[in-house]
Amino acid sequence: MKSRIMFAAMLLASTHFVRGAVAQQKQTISKSEVKGLLASATSPQDHQKLAAYYAQEAGRLTTEAQKHDEEAVTREKNPNYFAVKNPAAFGAQHCRNFAADLRKDAAKAQSLAESHQEMARQAAQ
């Protein structure tokens, strides 16, 4: 009975997680537009679009990292439930490692946003 309740709670949480991820995917420009702009950006507006895209991406990745940090806490509180066959792969440390990777990616995206902001300023001169 207890495992069914935990399963239902996890299912509900994952549904909420997916719904939130879909809602956040409304981006300023599409990935194909990003590729095109990266190849041909010359105007301040082009670089502003890229800066906005990368800033939004940094925010999305940071939010994902926070969710994985929260999941790590949940897994620490219920270690036996998550230690199915491979505790290293499914335990709290897995979530922390993934969150750290997401933060690195967010920092890179933020750096790209700042670079494109600077390129936009330079192109405007």
DAJO-V701979 format. One record per helix or strand of 2 or more residues. SS is the DSSP state (2 for helix, 1 for strand). FROM is the first residue (numbers start at 0). TO is the last residue. If there is no record, write none. Layout:
# DAJO-V701979
SS;FROM;TO + SS;FROM;TO
This chain:
# DAJO-V701979
2;1;23 + 2;30;39 + 2;43;76 + 2;78;81 + 2;86;89 + 2;91;123
